[in-house]
Amino acid sequence: MSPVWHTPLTWQVDQLVTEADLNSQLRDNLGFLKDPPTAFVSLDEERDYVTSSNSFVDVDRERLALSLTTAGGDLLVVFFGMVKNSARDGGGSFDVALDGSRIGKDDGLIGSVIVLTQWQPVSFCALVRDLAAGQHNLHLQWKRSHGKGAIYLSAGADTSFADYHPQFWAREIS
């Protein structure tokens, strides 16, 4: 478990500094800066993921889901993986649902990814500004964006020459 952030005190000239003050203001806050709240998942599944949905849906509500408790501030969200389409000239879009609301809005964080019938990399890095302190849940979402074929996400399923392991993570950075 990550250390907890304590709002820094404004010290007074004649204030007595206690052991508890030093522990919370120095040890705990430095520990928090060294090890901020982070959630991480890397997949090694039995099968790859597939969708033909024309609207955003969770890729995997259990395995590609993150949960972390923040002190409040900015959150960095990162995903990378390998995707393909079953039809030529298809496309896909990716987004993240943060506490039930998509952060990319409209067409997502990255879209019109042309994923031909060969595996291609897809990634994004998104900054969520001024996130309130507390517990937060994130889910990776995707959709088919051109209405052709099905979108596949490699999940480390021992597919010959395509055993790729996607990563999805978030870290408080402020």
C-alpha positions as CSV (number, residue, x, y, z in Angstrom):
1,M,0.0,0.0,0.0
2,S,1.3,3.5,-0.9
3,P,2.0,6.0,1.8
4,V,-0.6,8.6,2.6
5,W,-0.1,12.3,1.7
6,H,-0.5,14.8,4.5
7,T,-1.2,18.5,3.7
8,P,2.0,20.3,4.7
9,L,1.9,22.3,7.8
10,T,2.7,26.0,8.0
11,W,5.3,26.1,10.7
12,Q,5.2,28.8,13.4
13,V,8.4,30.3,15.0
14,D,7.6,29.0,18.5
15,Q,5.8,25.8,17.4
16,L,7.0,22.6,19.1
17,V,7.9,20.0,16.5
18,T,6.8,16.5,17.6
19,E,7.8,13.0,16.4
20,A,4.4,12.7,14.8
21,D,4.9,15.9,12.9
22,L,8.2,14.8,11.5
23,N,6.9,11.4,10.6
24,S,3.9,12.7,8.7
25,Q,5.5,15.8,7.2
26,L,8.8,14.3,6.2
27,R,8.8,10.5,6.2
28,D,5.2,10.0,4.9
29,N,5.1,12.8,2.4
30,L,8.5,11.8,0.9
31,G,7.3,8.2,0.8
32,F,4.2,9.3,-1.0
33,L,6.2,11.2,-3.6
34,K,8.5,8.2,-4.1
35,D,5.7,5.7,-4.4
36,P,2.5,7.5,-5.6
37,P,-0.8,5.6,-6.0
38,T,-0.5,3.3,-9.0
39,A,-2.6,0.6,-10.6
40,F,-1.2,-1.7,-13.2
41,V,-2.3,-4.7,-15.3
42,S,-0.5,-6.8,-17.9
43,L,-2.4,-9.6,-19.6
44,D,-1.4,-13.2,-20.2
45,E,-4.8,-14.7,-21.2
46,E,-6.0,-18.0,-22.8
47,R,-7.6,-16.1,-25.7
48,D,-7.5,-12.8,-27.4
49,Y,-10.3,-10.2,-27.2
50,V,-12.7,-9.4,-30.0
51,T,-15.5,-6.9,-30.5
52,S,-17.9,-5.9,-33.3
53,S,-19.6,-3.3,-31.3
54,N,-20.2,0.1,-33.0
55,S,-20.4,1.8,-29.6
56,F,-17.9,1.9,-26.7
57,V,-17.9,-1.2,-24.5
58,D,-15.5,-2.6,-21.9
59,V,-12.7,-4.7,-23.3
60,D,-12.8,-6.9,-20.1
61,R,-14.6,-5.4,-17.1
62,E,-12.6,-7.6,-14.7
63,R,-9.1,-8.0,-16.1
64,L,-8.7,-4.6,-17.9
65,A,-10.0,-2.6,-14.9
66,L,-7.9,-0.5,-12.5
67,S,-8.8,0.7,-9.0
68,L,-6.8,3.2,-7.0
69,T,-7.2,5.7,-4.2
70,T,-5.7,9.1,-4.9
71,A,-4.8,12.1,-2.8
72,G,-6.3,14.4,-5.4
73,G,-4.6,16.1,-8.4
74,D,-3.5,14.8,-11.8
75,L,-3.7,11.2,-13.0
76,L,-1.7,9.7,-15.9
77,V,-3.4,6.9,-17.8
78,V,-1.5,4.7,-20.2
79,F,-2.4,1.8,-22.5
80,F,-0.5,-0.1,-25.2
81,G,-1.3,-3.3,-27.1
82,M,-1.5,-5.0,-30.4
83,V,-4.7,-4.9,-32.5
84,K,-5.9,-6.1,-35.9
85,N,-9.1,-6.2,-37.9
86,S,-10.7,-9.2,-39.6
87,A,-11.6,-7.0,-42.6
88,R,-9.4,-4.9,-44.7
89,D,-9.6,-1.1,-44.0
90,G,-11.5,-1.5,-40.7
91,G,-10.8,0.7,-37.8
92,G,-11.1,0.9,-34.0
93,S,-11.2,3.4,-31.3
94,F,-10.1,3.2,-27.6
95,D,-11.1,5.1,-24.5
96,V,-11.2,4.8,-20.7
97,A,-14.2,5.0,-18.5
98,L,-13.2,6.8,-15.3
99,D,-15.8,6.3,-12.6
100,G,-18.3,5.5,-15.3
101,S,-17.6,8.5,-17.6
102,R,-15.4,8.2,-20.7
103,I,-12.5,10.6,-20.5
104,G,-12.0,10.8,-24.3
105,K,-15.6,11.9,-24.9
106,D,-17.0,11.8,-28.5
107,D,-14.9,9.4,-30.4
108,G,-12.5,8.4,-27.6
109,L,-8.8,8.9,-26.8
110,I,-7.5,7.4,-30.0
111,G,-9.5,6.6,-33.0
112,S,-9.6,5.6,-36.7
113,V,-6.8,3.2,-35.9
114,I,-6.5,1.4,-39.2
115,V,-5.9,-2.2,-38.2
116,L,-5.5,-4.3,-41.3
117,T,-5.4,-8.1,-41.0
118,Q,-1.9,-7.9,-39.4
119,W,-1.2,-7.0,-35.8
120,Q,-0.4,-3.3,-35.3
121,P,0.5,-1.4,-32.2
122,V,-2.0,1.0,-30.6
123,S,-1.2,3.1,-27.6
124,F,-2.3,6.3,-25.8
125,C,-1.2,8.3,-22.8
126,A,-3.9,10.6,-21.3
127,L,-3.7,13.2,-18.5
128,V,-6.7,13.6,-16.3
129,R,-6.5,17.0,-14.6
130,D,-7.6,17.9,-11.1
131,L,-9.1,14.5,-10.1
132,A,-10.7,14.6,-6.7
133,A,-9.2,12.7,-3.8
134,G,-10.7,9.2,-3.2
135,Q,-11.3,5.8,-4.7
136,H,-11.4,5.7,-8.6
137,N,-12.2,2.9,-11.1
138,L,-11.0,2.8,-14.7
139,H,-12.0,0.5,-17.5
140,L,-10.4,0.2,-20.9
141,Q,-13.1,0.5,-23.6
142,W,-13.2,0.1,-27.4
143,K,-15.4,0.0,-30.4
144,R,-15.3,-0.7,-34.1
145,S,-15.1,2.7,-35.8
146,H,-15.6,1.9,-39.5
147,G,-18.3,-0.7,-39.4
148,K,-16.2,-3.4,-41.0
149,G,-15.0,-6.7,-39.6
150,A,-14.2,-7.3,-36.0
151,I,-11.4,-5.7,-33.9
152,Y,-9.0,-8.0,-32.0
153,L,-6.7,-7.2,-29.1
154,S,-3.9,-9.6,-28.5
155,A,-3.9,-10.8,-24.9
156,G,-0.9,-13.1,-24.7
157,A,-2.9,-16.1,-25.7
158,D,0.1,-18.1,-27.1
159,T,-0.9,-17.2,-30.7
160,S,1.9,-18.1,-33.0
161,F,4.0,-15.0,-33.8
162,A,1.4,-12.8,-32.0
163,D,1.9,-13.5,-28.3
164,Y,1.7,-9.9,-27.3
165,H,0.8,-8.8,-23.7
166,P,-1.1,-5.5,-23.4
167,Q,-0.5,-3.2,-20.5
168,F,-3.0,-0.8,-18.9
169,W,-2.0,1.4,-16.0
170,A,-2.7,4.7,-14.1
171,R,-0.5,6.7,-11.7
172,E,-1.2,9.8,-9.7
173,I,1.4,12.4,-10.7
174,S,0.7,15.4,-8.6
